[in-house]
C-alpha cells in the first residue's frame, strides 16, 4: 500500500517487525530488512538471532526479547540496574 500511496515504481527497502514466523527458507524470521518491488522481495538483512526466552511466553511478554537482546549484546556485563523492569517479578527476571 505504501508503494501505491506514494506512486513508487522502483525497488524499496522494507523494514518488517511483525513478530516471528517461518520465512521462505524454512527458518524462523523476525526483524527483517527486505528489498522489494511490485513482483518480488529479497531478504537482505535481519536482526541477530537470539534465544527466545520461554518460547511462546516471549511472544506474549515482549520484554523477554528485549532482555534476550541486551544479554546477547552485553554478555556478562549486562545488568538490570537503571532499566525500567522494577514492576516485573524478580524471580521471573532471574529465570530469563
N, C-alpha and C positions, 0 to 999 in steps of 0.2 A: 504494500500500500504506500510505503514511503517513496518508492520509485515513481509510482503513478502521480501522487500528490505533488511531487517536485519535478515532474517531467524529466527524469533522469533516464538517459538511454545507454550510457556506458556502464562498465563494471563498478561495483561499490564494495566497500568493506562493511560487513555487518558484525556487530558485537552482540552475542546472544547469551543472556543469563536467565534462562527459563527453567532451571533445575537440571536434573540428571536424566539420562535416558540412553538407549543404545544408538550409536552412530552408524554410519554407513559401513564402517569397517568391523562392526560387531563388538566394539569395546564401549564402555560407558563414557559418554561425553558429558561435559558441563563447563560453562565458561568458555565459549568458542569465539574465535575470530574467523569469519568466513569471507571469502572473495566470491561475489555472486553477480550474475546478470539475469536477464529475463529467462534464460534457458537452463542454467546450471549453477552449482556452487562448488567451492573447494574449501576445505578446512585448511587454513593457513597458520593457525596458532590456537593455543588454548592455555588456560591456567594450569599450573603444575599439578600433577596427580598427587593427592594427599589421601591419607586414610579417612574413611567415612565413619567417624566415631559413633558406635551404637547402631550402625546400619540404617534402617528406616527411621530410627529416632533422630538422626541428624537431619532428615528431611523435615520432620515435624518441629525440630528445635534448631533453626539455622545457626544459632550462636555456637553450636558444636563445630560447625565447619569453620567458623571464624577462629576458634581455638586451635583447630587442626592446622590451619594455615599458619597461624602465629607460631605454633610449636615446631612445625616443619621448617619455617624460615629462621627461627631463633634458636632452636635446639635447647640445650641445657640452660641457655641464658634466658629462656622465657620465664616471665613472672606475671602473676595476676595483679601485682601492685600498680595502682593507678588506673586500672581498667574498670569499666562500669559493669562488673559482674557481681556486685555485692548482694543483689536480690536473689541470686541463684543458690541452690543448695550446695554447701561446701563439699559434702560427700560426693555429690554427682560430679563436681568440678575435679575432684581428686581422681575419680574413675576415668574421666575423659582424658 
